[in-house]
């Protein structure tokens, strides 16, 4: 299953020309990253009109959660016939 999207703020920021730190102090854009249940979470906050112009997104908060680690764990725990493996023999 392919759940990829291309309009994410994090992808927009990564596509900007190298050498330009869009998240530097005073740019009007901040970024924080963490792990939640083993999944990477990226939060981008566009604070100002100048930041919005720089990143090409309206002012606001953008959250990207990469669920690929959770989906991989889920797929690894499923059997080929679609049933879940039992944790204890019956």
mmCIF file as gemmi writes it, N, C-alpha and C atoms, coordinates in Angstrom:
data_model
loop_
_atom_site.group_PDB
_atom_site.id
_atom_site.type_symbol
_atom_site.label_atom_id
_atom_site.label_alt_id
_atom_site.label_comp_id
_atom_site.label_asym_id
_atom_site.label_entity_id
_atom_site.label_seq_id
_atom_site.pdbx_PDB_ins_code
_atom_site.Cartn_x
_atom_site.Cartn_y
_atom_site.Cartn_z
_atom_site.occupancy
_atom_site.B_iso_or_equiv
_atom_site.pdbx_formal_charge
_atom_site.auth_seq_id
_atom_site.auth_asym_id
_atom_site.pdbx_PDB_model_num
ATOM 1 N N . UNK Axp A 1 ? 0.848 -1.174 0 1 0 ? 1 A 1
ATOM 2 C CA . UNK Axp A 1 ? 0 0 0 1 0 ? 1 A 1
ATOM 3 C C . UNK Axp A 1 ? 0.893 1.236 0 1 0 ? 1 A 1
ATOM 4 N N . UNK Axp A 2 ? 0.679 2.151 -0.918 1 0 ? 2 A 1
ATOM 5 C CA . UNK Axp A 2 ? 1.471 3.367 -1.011 1 0 ? 2 A 1
ATOM 6 C C . UNK Axp A 2 ? 0.626 4.545 -0.559 1 0 ? 2 A 1
ATOM 7 N N . UNK Axp A 3 ? 1 5.145 0.581 1 0 ? 3 A 1
ATOM 8 C CA . UNK Axp A 3 ? 0.261 6.272 1.135 1 0 ? 3 A 1
ATOM 9 C C . UNK Axp A 3 ? 1.047 7.569 1.021 1 0 ? 3 A 1
ATOM 10 N N . UNK Axp A 4 ? 1.925 7.674 0.044 1 0 ? 4 A 1
ATOM 11 C CA . UNK Axp A 4 ? 2.775 8.849 -0.095 1 0 ? 4 A 1
ATOM 12 C C . UNK Axp A 4 ? 1.98 10.074 -0.522 1 0 ? 4 A 1
ATOM 13 N N . UNK Axp A 5 ? 2.379 11.218 0.022 1 0 ? 5 A 1
ATOM 14 C CA . UNK Axp A 5 ? 1.805 12.502 -0.378 1 0 ? 5 A 1
ATOM 15 C C . UNK Axp A 5 ? 2.95 13.428 -0.728 1 0 ? 5 A 1
ATOM 16 N N . UNK Axp A 6 ? 2.674 14.413 -1.568 1 0 ? 6 A 1
ATOM 17 C CA . UNK Axp A 6 ? 3.75 15.303 -1.993 1 0 ? 6 A 1
ATOM 18 C C . UNK Axp A 6 ? 3.53 16.748 -1.584 1 0 ? 6 A 1
ATOM 19 N N . UNK Axp A 7 ? 2.475 17.042 -0.815 1 0 ? 7 A 1
ATOM 20 C CA . UNK Axp A 7 ? 2.216 18.433 -0.449 1 0 ? 7 A 1
ATOM 21 C C . UNK Axp A 7 ? 2.573 18.722 1.008 1 0 ? 7 A 1
ATOM 22 N N . UNK Axp A 8 ? 3.428 17.916 1.607 1 0 ? 8 A 1
ATOM 23 C CA . UNK Axp A 8 ? 3.779 18.09 3.008 1 0 ? 8 A 1
ATOM 24 C C . UNK Axp A 8 ? 4.761 19.237 3.195 1 0 ? 8 A 1
ATOM 25 N N . UNK Axp A 9 ? 4.574 19.989 4.27 1 0 ? 9 A 1
ATOM 26 C CA . UNK Axp A 9 ? 5.458 21.118 4.559 1 0 ? 9 A 1
ATOM 27 C C . UNK Axp A 9 ? 6.895 20.654 4.751 1 0 ? 9 A 1
ATOM 28 N N . UNK Axp A 10 ? 7.079 19.494 5.387 1 0 ? 10 A 1
ATOM 29 C CA . UNK Axp A 10 ? 8.432 18.997 5.616 1 0 ? 10 A 1
ATOM 30 C C . UNK Axp A 10 ? 9.123 18.705 4.283 1 0 ? 10 A 1
ATOM 31 N N . UNK Axp A 11 ? 8.405 18.16 3.316 1 0 ? 11 A 1
ATOM 32 C CA . UNK Axp A 11 ? 8.991 17.895 2.001 1 0 ? 11 A 1
ATOM 33 C C . UNK Axp A 11 ? 9.291 19.2 1.269 1 0 ? 11 A 1
ATOM 34 N N . UNK Axp A 12 ? 8.422 20.18 1.413 1 0 ? 12 A 1
ATOM 35 C CA . UNK Axp A 12 ? 8.657 21.482 0.792 1 0 ? 12 A 1
ATOM 36 C C . UNK Axp A 12 ? 9.931 22.102 1.339 1 0 ? 12 A 1
ATOM 37 N N . UNK Axp A 13 ? 10.104 22.045 2.664 1 0 ? 13 A 1
ATOM 38 C CA . UNK Axp A 13 ? 11.295 22.621 3.29 1 0 ? 13 A 1
ATOM 39 C C . UNK Axp A 13 ? 12.558 21.886 2.845 1 0 ? 13 A 1
ATOM 40 N N . UNK Axp A 14 ? 12.476 20.56 2.728 1 0 ? 14 A 1
ATOM 41 C CA . UNK Axp A 14 ? 13.639 19.778 2.303 1 0 ? 14 A 1
ATOM 42 C C . UNK Axp A 14 ? 14.012 20.053 0.855 1 0 ? 14 A 1
ATOM 43 N N . UNK Axp A 15 ? 13.056 20.476 0.04 1 0 ? 15 A 1
ATOM 44 C CA . UNK Axp A 15 ? 13.313 20.708 -1.382 1 0 ? 15 A 1
ATOM 45 C C . UNK Axp A 15 ? 13.903 22.089 -1.671 1 0 ? 15 A 1
ATOM 46 N N . UNK Axp A 16 ? 13.972 22.946 -0.653 1 0 ? 16 A 1
ATOM 47 C CA . UNK Axp A 16 ? 14.542 24.276 -0.867 1 0 ? 16 A 1
ATOM 48 C C . UNK Axp A 16 ? 16.019 24.157 -1.206 1 0 ? 16 A 1
ATOM 49 N N . UNK Axp A 17 ? 16.559 25.158 -1.909 1 0 ? 17 A 1
ATOM 50 C CA . UNK Axp A 17 ? 17.975 25.103 -2.296 1 0 ? 17 A 1
ATOM 51 C C . UNK Axp A 17 ? 18.884 24.9 -1.085 1 0 ? 17 A 1
ATOM 52 N N . UNK Axp A 18 ? 19.904 24.079 -1.263 1 0 ? 18 A 1
ATOM 53 C CA . UNK Axp A 18 ? 20.847 23.845 -0.175 1 0 ? 18 A 1
ATOM 54 C C . UNK Axp A 18 ? 21.588 25.125 0.155 1 0 ? 18 A 1
ATOM 55 N N . UNK Axp A 19 ? 22.07 25.207 1.388 1 0 ? 19 A 1
ATOM 56 C CA . UNK Axp A 19 ? 22.759 26.403 1.837 1 0 ? 19 A 1
ATOM 57 C C . UNK Axp A 19 ? 21.813 27.444 2.406 1 0 ? 19 A 1
ATOM 58 N N . UNK Axp A 20 ? 20.539 27.197 2.303 1 0 ? 20 A 1
ATOM 59 C CA . UNK Axp A 20 ? 19.54 28.131 2.822 1 0 ? 20 A 1
ATOM 60 C C . UNK Axp A 20 ? 18.844 27.473 4.003 1 0 ? 20 A 1
ATOM 61 N N . UNK Axp A 21 ? 19.086 27.982 5.219 1 0 ? 21 A 1
ATOM 62 C CA . UNK Axp A 21 ? 18.485 27.389 6.411 1 0 ? 21 A 1
ATOM 63 C C . UNK Axp A 21 ? 17.168 28.078 6.704 1 0 ? 21 A 1
ATOM 64 N N . UNK Axp A 22 ? 16.091 27.477 6.244 1 0 ? 22 A 1
ATOM 65 C CA . UNK Axp A 22 ? 14.76 28.047 6.419 1 0 ? 22 A 1
ATOM 66 C C . UNK Axp A 22 ? 14.353 28.068 7.887 1 0 ? 22 A 1
ATOM 67 N N . UNK Axp A 23 ? 15.014 27.267 8.726 1 0 ? 23 A 1
ATOM 68 C CA . UNK Axp A 23 ? 14.652 27.179 10.134 1 0 ? 23 A 1
ATOM 69 C C . UNK Axp A 23 ? 15.562 28.003 11.039 1 0 ? 23 A 1
ATOM 70 N N . UNK Axp A 24 ? 16.424 28.835 10.46 1 0 ? 24 A 1
ATOM 71 C CA . UNK Axp A 24 ? 17.307 29.686 11.259 1 0 ? 24 A 1
ATOM 72 C C . UNK Axp A 24 ? 16.48 30.708 12.039 1 0 ? 24 A 1
ATOM 73 N N . UNK Axp A 25 ? 16.978 31.134 13.196 1 0 ? 25 A 1
ATOM 74 C CA . UNK Axp A 25 ? 16.25 32.149 13.971 1 0 ? 25 A 1
ATOM 75 C C . UNK Axp A 25 ? 15.948 33.389 13.128 1 0 ? 25 A 1
ATOM 76 N N . UNK Axp A 26 ? 14.735 33.883 13.258 1 0 ? 26 A 1
ATOM 77 C CA . UNK Axp A 26 ? 14.337 35.085 12.538 1 0 ? 26 A 1
ATOM 78 C C . UNK Axp A 26 ? 13.697 34.829 11.184 1 0 ? 26 A 1
ATOM 79 N N . UNK Axp A 27 ? 13.633 33.568 10.755 1 0 ? 27 A 1
ATOM 80 C CA . UNK Axp A 27 ? 13.042 33.275 9.446 1 0 ? 27 A 1
ATOM 81 C C . UNK Axp A 27 ? 11.526 33.186 9.496 1 0 ? 27 A 1
ATOM 82 N N . UNK Axp A 28 ? 10.972 33.018 10.701 1 0 ? 28 A 1
ATOM 83 C CA . UNK Axp A 28 ? 9.522 32.877 10.825 1 0 ? 28 A 1
ATOM 84 C C . UNK Axp A 28 ? 9.034 31.455 10.65 1 0 ? 28 A 1
ATOM 85 N N . UNK Axp A 29 ? 9.985 30.498 10.612 1 0 ? 29 A 1
ATOM 86 C CA . UNK Axp A 29 ? 9.629 29.085 10.469 1 0 ? 29 A 1
ATOM 87 C C . UNK Axp A 29 ? 10.457 28.293 11.482 1 0 ? 29 A 1
ATOM 88 N N . UNK Axp A 30 ? 9.779 27.467 12.286 1 0 ? 30 A 1
ATOM 89 C CA . UNK Axp A 30 ? 10.493 26.609 13.229 1 0 ? 30 A 1
ATOM 90 C C . UNK Axp A 30 ? 10.136 25.155 12.959 1 0 ? 30 A 1
ATOM 91 N N . UNK Axp A 31 ? 11.059 24.273 13.358 1 0 ? 31 A 1
ATOM 92 C CA . UNK Axp A 31 ? 10.88 22.84 13.132 1 0 ? 31 A 1
ATOM 93 C C . UNK Axp A 31 ? 11.303 22.093 14.38 1 0 ? 31 A 1
ATOM 94 N N . UNK Axp A 32 ? 10.503 21.092 14.77 1 0 ? 32 A 1
ATOM 95 C CA . UNK Axp A 32 ? 10.899 20.2 15.861 1 0 ? 32 A 1
ATOM 96 C C . UNK Axp A 32 ? 10.604 18.776 15.421 1 0 ? 32 A 1
ATOM 97 N N . UNK Axp A 33 ? 11.422 17.859 15.935 1 0 ? 33 A 1
ATOM 98 C CA . UNK Axp A 33 ? 11.275 16.447 15.581 1 0 ? 33 A 1
ATOM 99 C C . UNK Axp A 33 ? 11.321 15.605 16.847 1 0 ? 33 A 1
ATOM 100 N N . UNK Axp A 34 ? 10.551 14.517 16.844 1 0 ? 34 A 1
ATOM 101 C CA . UNK Axp A 34 ? 10.57 13.575 17.962 1 0 ? 34 A 1
ATOM 102 C C . UNK Axp A 34 ? 10.093 12.221 17.46 1 0 ? 34 A 1
ATOM 103 N N . UNK Axp A 35 ? 10.137 11.226 18.34 1 0 ? 35 A 1
ATOM 104 C CA . UNK Axp A 35 ? 9.604 9.904 18.048 1 0 ? 35 A 1
ATOM 105 C C . UNK Axp A 35 ? 8.37 9.686 18.904 1 0 ? 35 A 1
ATOM 106 N N . UNK Axp A 36 ? 7.322 9.156 18.326 1 0 ? 36 A 1
ATOM 107 C CA . UNK Axp A 36 ? 6.105 8.822 19.035 1 0 ? 36 A 1
ATOM 108 C C . UNK Axp A 36 ? 5.763 7.376 18.689 1 0 ? 36 A 1
ATOM 109 N N . UNK Axp A 37 ? 5.847 6.496 19.672 1 0 ? 37 A 1
ATOM 110 C CA . UNK Axp A 37 ? 5.607 5.059 19.442 1 0 ? 37 A 1
ATOM 111 C C . UNK Axp A 37 ? 6.513 4.518 18.342 1 0 ? 37 A 1
ATOM 112 N N . UNK Axp A 38 ? 7.732 5.014 18.272 1 0 ? 38 A 1
ATOM 113 C CA . UNK Axp A 38 ? 8.689 4.543 17.282 1 0 ? 38 A 1
ATOM 114 C C . UNK Axp A 38 ? 8.545 5.159 15.904 1 0 ? 38 A 1
ATOM 115 N N . UNK Axp A 39 ? 7.597 6.09 15.747 1 0 ? 39 A 1
ATOM 116 C CA . UNK Axp A 39 ? 7.379 6.746 14.455 1 0 ? 39 A 1
ATOM 117 C C . UNK Axp A 39 ? 7.898 8.183 14.506 1 0 ? 39 A 1
ATOM 118 N N . UNK Axp A 40 ? 8.675 8.605 13.508 1 0 ? 40 A 1
ATOM 119 C CA . UNK Axp A 40 ? 9.162 9.98 13.475 1 0 ? 40 A 1
ATOM 120 C C . UNK Axp A 40 ? 8.011 10.978 13.289 1 0 ? 40 A 1
ATOM 121 N N . UNK Axp A 41 ? 8.021 12.025 14.109 1 0 ? 41 A 1
ATOM 122 C CA . UNK Axp A 41 ? 7.029 13.097 14.03 1 0 ? 41 A 1
ATOM 123 C C . UNK Axp A 41 ? 7.783 14.401 13.799 1 0 ? 41 A 1
ATOM 124 N N . UNK Axp A 42 ? 7.395 15.133 12.755 1 0 ? 42 A 1
ATOM 125 C CA . UNK Axp A 42 ? 8.001 16.425 12.45 1 0 ? 42 A 1
ATOM 126 C C . UNK Axp A 42 ? 6.927 17.488 12.538 1 0 ? 42 A 1
ATOM 127 N N . UNK Axp A 43 ? 7.208 18.533 13.322 1 0 ? 43 A 1
ATOM 128 C CA . UNK Axp A 43 ? 6.289 19.662 13.455 1 0 ? 43 A 1
ATOM 129 C C . UNK Axp A 43 ? 6.959 20.899 12.865 1 0 ? 43 A 1
ATOM 130 N N . UNK Axp A 44 ? 6.263 21.551 11.959 1 0 ? 44 A 1
ATOM 131 C CA . UNK Axp A 44 ? 6.744 22.8 11.375 1 0 ? 44 A 1
ATOM 132 C C . UNK Axp A 44 ? 5.709 23.868 11.678 1 0 ? 44 A 1
ATOM 133 N N . UNK Axp A 45 ? 6.179 25.001 12.188 1 0 ? 45 A 1
ATOM 134 C CA . UNK Axp A 45 ? 5.295 26.118 12.503 1 0 ? 45 A 1
ATOM 135 C C . UNK Axp A 45 ? 5.742 27.324 11.671 1 0 ? 45 A 1
ATOM 136 N N . UNK Axp A 46 ? 4.854 27.779 10.808 1 0 ? 46 A 1
ATOM 137 C CA . UNK Axp A 46 ? 5.109 28.971 9.998 1 0 ? 46 A 1
ATOM 138 C C . UNK Axp A 46 ? 4.472 30.139 10.755 1 0 ? 46 A 1
ATOM 139 N N . UNK Axp A 47 ? 5.313 31.003 11.326 1 0 ? 47 A 1
ATOM 140 C CA . UNK Axp A 47 ? 4.866 32.054 12.236 1 0 ? 47 A 1
ATOM 141 C C . UNK Axp A 47 ? 4.489 33.368 11.555 1 0 ? 47 A 1
ATOM 142 N N . UNK Axp A 48 ? 5.128 33.671 10.443 1 0 ? 48 A 1
ATOM 143 C CA . UNK Axp A 48 ? 5.016 35.012 9.858 1 0 ? 48 A 1
ATOM 144 C C . UNK Axp A 48 ? 4.723 34.953 8.36 1 0 ? 48 A 1
ATOM 145 N N . UNK Axp A 49 ? 4.236 36.063 7.798 1 0 ? 49 A 1
ATOM 146 C CA . UNK Axp A 49 ? 4.059 36.118 6.342 1 0 ? 49 A 1
ATOM 147 C C . UNK Axp A 49 ? 5.372 35.881 5.585 1 0 ? 49 A 1
ATOM 148 N N . UNK Axp A 50 ? 6.481 36.39 6.125 1 0 ? 50 A 1
ATOM 149 C CA . UNK Axp A 50 ? 7.779 36.171 5.467 1 0 ? 50 A 1
ATOM 150 C C . UNK Axp A 50 ? 8.136 34.69 5.476 1 0 ? 50 A 1
ATOM 151 N N . UNK Axp A 51 ? 7.864 34.007 6.579 1 0 ? 51 A 1
ATOM 152 C CA . UNK Axp A 51 ? 8.104 32.571 6.649 1 0 ? 51 A 1
ATOM 153 C C . UNK Axp A 51 ? 7.222 31.82 5.66 1 0 ? 51 A 1
ATOM 154 N N . UNK Axp A 52 ? 5.979 32.273 5.525 1 0 ? 52 A 1
ATOM 155 C CA . UNK Axp A 52 ? 5.053 31.648 4.573 1 0 ? 52 A 1
ATOM 156 C C . UNK Axp A 52 ? 5.574 31.787 3.141 1 0 ? 52 A 1
ATOM 157 N N . UNK Axp A 53 ? 6.082 32.948 2.818 1 0 ? 53 A 1
ATOM 158 C CA . UNK Axp A 53 ? 6.644 33.153 1.474 1 0 ? 53 A 1
ATOM 159 C C . UNK Axp A 53 ? 7.887 32.281 1.271 1 0 ? 53 A 1
ATOM 160 N N . UNK Axp A 54 ? 8.715 32.176 2.308 1 0 ? 54 A 1
ATOM 161 C CA . UNK Axp A 54 ? 9.962 31.423 2.185 1 0 ? 54 A 1
ATOM 162 C C . UNK Axp A 54 ? 9.718 29.932 1.968 1 0 ? 54 A 1
ATOM 163 N N . UNK Axp A 55 ? 8.7 29.393 2.641 1 0 ? 55 A 1
ATOM 164 C CA . UNK Axp A 55 ? 8.452 27.954 2.54 1 0 ? 55 A 1
ATOM 165 C C . UNK Axp A 55 ? 7.373 27.617 1.514 1 0 ? 55 A 1
ATOM 166 N N . UNK Axp A 56 ? 6.636 28.618 1.088 1 0 ? 56 A 1
ATOM 167 C CA . UNK Axp A 56 ? 5.596 28.388 0.088 1 0 ? 56 A 1
ATOM 168 C C . UNK Axp A 56 ? 4.338 27.751 0.649 1 0 ? 56 A 1
ATOM 169 N N . UNK Axp A 57 ? 4.098 27.945 1.933 1 0 ? 57 A 1
ATOM 170 C CA . UNK Axp A 57 ? 2.91 27.415 2.604 1 0 ? 57 A 1
ATOM 171 C C . UNK Axp A 57 ? 2.291 28.543 3.434 1 0 ? 57 A 1
ATOM 172 N N . UNK Axp A 58 ? 0.972 28.534 3.626 1 0 ? 58 A 1
ATOM 173 C CA . UNK Axp A 58 ? 0.345 29.549 4.469 1 0 ? 58 A 1
ATOM 174 C C . UNK Axp A 58 ? 0.818 29.439 5.917 1 0 ? 58 A 1
ATOM 175 N N . UNK Axp A 59 ? 0.697 30.538 6.651 1 0 ? 59 A 1
ATOM 176 C CA . UNK Axp A 59 ? 1.013 30.504 8.072 1 0 ? 59 A 1
ATOM 177 C C . UNK Axp A 59 ? 0.183 29.424 8.75 1 0 ? 59 A 1
ATOM 178 N N . UNK Axp A 60 ? 0.788 28.76 9.7 1 0 ? 60 A 1
ATOM 179 C CA . UNK Axp A 60 ? 0.074 27.72 10.428 1 0 ? 60 A 1
ATOM 180 C C . UNK Axp A 60 ? 1.019 26.664 10.949 1 0 ? 60 A 1
ATOM 181 N N . UNK Axp A 61 ? 0.433 25.614 11.49 1 0 ? 61 A 1
ATOM 182 C CA . UNK Axp A 61 ? 1.196 24.487 12.044 1 0 ? 61 A 1
ATOM 183 C C . UNK Axp A 61 ? 0.987 23.267 11.151 1 0 ? 61 A 1
ATOM 184 N N . UNK Axp A 62 ? 2.08 22.597 10.869 1 0 ? 62 A 1
ATOM 185 C CA . UNK Axp A 62 ? 2.06 21.41 10.005 1 0 ? 62 A 1
ATOM 186 C C . UNK Axp A 62 ? 2.704 20.261 10.768 1 0 ? 62 A 1
ATOM 187 N N . UNK Axp A 63 ? 2.033 19.133 10.808 1 0 ? 63 A 1
ATOM 188 C CA . UNK Axp A 63 ? 2.548 17.96 11.505 1 0 ? 63 A 1
ATOM 189 C C . UNK Axp A 63 ? 2.609 16.801 10.515 1 0 ? 63 A 1
ATOM 190 N N . UNK Axp A 64 ? 3.779 16.179 10.423 1 0 ? 64 A 1
ATOM 191 C CA . UNK Axp A 64 ? 3.972 15.014 9.576 1 0 ? 64 A 1
ATOM 192 C C . UNK Axp A 64 ? 4.335 13.842 10.474 1 0 ? 64 A 1
ATOM 193 N N . UNK Axp A 65 ? 3.588 12.757 10.36 1 0 ? 65 A 1
ATOM 194 C CA . UNK Axp A 65 ? 3.868 11.535 11.107 1 0 ? 65 A 1
ATOM 195 C C . UNK Axp A 65 ? 4.188 10.446 10.095 1 0 ? 65 A 1
ATOM 196 N N . UNK Axp A 66 ? 5.399 9.913 10.176 1 0 ? 66 A 1
ATOM 197 C CA . UNK Axp A 66 ? 5.824 8.852 9.268 1 0 ? 66 A 1
ATOM 198 C C . UNK Axp A 66 ? 5.417 7.517 9.895 1 0 ? 66 A 1
ATOM 199 N N . UNK Axp A 67 ? 4.397 6.897 9.357 1 0 ? 67 A 1
ATOM 200 C CA . UNK Axp A 67 ? 3.858 5.656 9.908 1 0 ? 67 A 1
ATOM 201 C C . UNK Axp A 67 ? 4.523 4.398 9.354 1 0 ? 67 A 1
ATOM 202 N N . UNK Axp A 68 ? 5.501 4.555 8.485 1 0 ? 68 A 1
ATOM 203 C CA . UNK Axp A 68 ? 6.138 3.375 7.899 1 0 ? 68 A 1
ATOM 204 C C . UNK Axp A 68 ? 6.696 2.405 8.951 1 0 ? 68 A 1
ATOM 205 N N . UNK Axp A 69 ? 7.348 2.875 10.04 1 0 ? 69 A 1
ATOM 206 C CA . UNK Axp A 69 ? 7.822 1.91 11.047 1 0 ? 69 A 1
ATOM 207 C C . UNK Axp A 69 ? 6.679 1.105 11.677 1 0 ? 69 A 1
ATOM 208 N N . UNK Axp A 70 ? 5.564 1.746 11.979 1 0 ? 70 A 1
ATOM 209 C CA . UNK Axp A 70 ? 4.429 1.043 12.58 1 0 ? 70 A 1
ATOM 210 C C . UNK Axp A 70 ? 3.809 0.065 11.586 1 0 ? 70 A 1
ATOM 211 N N . UNK Axp A 71 ? 3.708 0.463 10.325 1 0 ? 71 A 1
ATOM 212 C CA . UNK Axp A 71 ? 3.137 -0.42 9.315 1 0 ? 71 A 1
ATOM 213 C C . UNK Axp A 71 ? 4.037 -1.632 9.075 1 0 ? 71 A 1
ATOM 214 N N . UNK Axp A 72 ? 5.353 -1.411 9.124 1 0 ? 72 A 1
ATOM 215 C CA . UNK Axp A 72 ? 6.292 -2.527 8.959 1 0 ? 72 A 1
ATOM 216 C C . UNK Axp A 72 ? 6.147 -3.514 10.105 1 0 ? 72 A 1
ATOM 217 N N . UNK Axp A 73 ? 6.008 -2.995 11.332 1 0 ? 73 A 1
ATOM 218 C CA . UNK Axp A 73 ? 5.824 -3.874 12.489 1 0 ? 73 A 1
ATOM 219 C C . UNK Axp A 73 ? 4.517 -4.648 12.36 1 0 ? 73 A 1
ATOM 220 N N . UNK Axp A 74 ? 3.473 -3.96 11.902 1 0 ? 74 A 1
ATOM 221 C CA . UNK Axp A 74 ? 2.164 -4.597 11.757 1 0 ? 74 A 1
ATOM 222 C C . UNK Axp A 74 ? 2.23 -5.703 10.711 1 0 ? 74 A 1
ATOM 223 N N . UNK Axp A 75 ? 2.866 -5.409 9.571 1 0 ? 75 A 1
ATOM 224 C CA . UNK Axp A 75 ? 2.974 -6.409 8.503 1 0 ? 75 A 1
ATOM 225 C C . UNK Axp A 75 ? 3.813 -7.595 8.955 1 0 ? 75 A 1
ATOM 226 N N . UNK Axp A 76 ? 4.864 -7.346 9.722 1 0 ? 76 A 1
ATOM 227 C CA . UNK Axp A 76 ? 5.721 -8.429 10.203 1 0 ? 76 A 1
ATOM 228 C C . UNK Axp A 76 ? 4.965 -9.337 11.171 1 0 ? 76 A 1
ATOM 229 N N . UNK Axp A 77 ? 3.96 -8.796 11.866 1 0 ? 77 A 1
ATOM 230 C CA . UNK Axp A 77 ? 3.202 -9.581 12.822 1 0 ? 77 A 1
ATOM 231 C C . UNK Axp A 77 ? 2.02 -10.299 12.225 1 0 ? 77 A 1
ATOM 232 N N . UNK Axp A 78 ? 1.735 -10.095 10.953 1 0 ? 78 A 1
ATOM 233 C CA . UNK Axp A 78 ? 0.603 -10.745 10.304 1 0 ? 78 A 1
ATOM 234 C C . UNK Axp A 78 ? 1.056 -11.975 9.546 1 0 ? 78 A 1
ATOM 235 N N . UNK Axp A 79 ? 0.199 -12.965 9.465 1 0 ? 79 A 1
ATOM 236 C CA . UNK Axp A 79 ? 0.488 -14.167 8.683 1 0 ? 79 A 1
ATOM 237 C C . UNK Axp A 79 ? 0.101 -13.944 7.23 1 0 ? 79 A 1
ATOM 238 N N . UNK Axp A 80 ? 0.608 -14.789 6.381 1 0 ? 80 A 1
ATOM 239 C CA . UNK Axp A 80 ? 0.306 -14.69 4.956 1 0 ? 80 A 1
ATOM 240 C C . UNK Axp A 80 ? -1.181 -14.855 4.682 1 0 ? 80 A 1
ATOM 241 N N . UNK Axp A 81 ? -1.895 -15.626 5.545 1 0 ? 81 A 1
ATOM 242 C CA . UNK Axp A 81 ? -3.329 -15.826 5.317 1 0 ? 81 A 1
ATOM 243 C C . UNK Axp A 81 ? -4.179 -14.705 5.9 1 0 ? 81 A 1
ATOM 244 N N . UNK Axp A 82 ? -3.511 -13.668 6.457 1 0 ? 82 A 1
ATOM 245 C CA . UNK Axp A 82 ? -4.242 -12.519 6.979 1 0 ? 82 A 1
ATOM 246 C C . UNK Axp A 82 ? -4.641 -12.627 8.432 1 0 ? 82 A 1
ATOM 247 N N . UNK Axp A 83 ? -4.353 -13.767 9.074 1 0 ? 83 A 1
ATOM 248 C CA . UNK Axp A 83 ? -4.689 -13.912 10.492 1 0 ? 83 A 1
ATOM 249 C C . UNK Axp A 83 ? -3.509 -13.49 11.347 1 0 ? 83 A 1
ATOM 250 N N . UNK Axp A 84 ? -3.802 -13.077 12.555 1 0 ? 84 A 1
ATOM 251 C CA . UNK Axp A 84 ? -2.754 -12.689 13.492 1 0 ? 84 A 1
ATOM 252 C C . UNK Axp A 84 ? -2.216 -13.942 14.181 1 0 ? 84 A 1
ATOM 253 N N . UNK Axp A 85 ? -0.898 -13.997 14.4 1 0 ? 85 A 1
ATOM 254 C CA . UNK Axp A 85 ? -0.358 -15.139 15.118 1 0 ? 85 A 1
ATOM 255 C C . UNK Axp A 85 ? -0.808 -15.089 16.582 1 0 ? 85 A 1
ATOM 256 N N . UNK Axp A 86 ? -1.109 -16.226 17.144 1 0 ? 86 A 1
ATOM 257 C CA . UNK Axp A 86 ? -1.528 -16.258 18.547 1 0 ? 86 A 1
ATOM 258 C C . UNK Axp A 86 ? -0.303 -16.115 19.438 1 0 ? 86 A 1
ATOM 259 N N . UNK Axp A 87 ? -0.508 -15.515 20.618 1 0 ? 87 A 1
ATOM 260 C CA . UNK Axp A 87 ? 0.606 -15.311 21.519 1 0 ? 87 A 1
ATOM 261 C C . UNK Axp A 87 ? 0.867 -16.539 22.379 1 0 ? 87 A 1
ATOM 262 N N . UNK Axp A 88 ? -0.104 -17.416 22.511 1 0 ? 88 A 1
ATOM 263 C CA . UNK Axp A 88 ? 0.071 -18.621 23.308 1 0 ? 88 A 1
ATOM 264 C C . UNK Axp A 88 ? -0.664 -19.779 22.634 1 0 ? 88 A 1
ATOM 265 N N . UNK Axp A 89 ? -0.104 -20.967 22.689 1 0 ? 89 A 1
ATOM 266 C CA . UNK Axp A 89 ? -0.8 -22.118 22.1 1 0 ? 89 A 1
ATOM 267 C C . UNK Axp A 89 ? -2.068 -22.418 22.868 1 0 ? 89 A 1
ATOM 268 N N . UNK Axp A 90 ? -3.076 -22.918 22.166 1 0 ? 90 A 1
ATOM 269 C CA . UNK Axp A 90 ? -4.36 -23.241 22.816 1 0 ? 90 A 1
ATOM 270 C C . UNK Axp A 90 ? -4.56 -24.726 22.841 1 0 ? 90 A 1
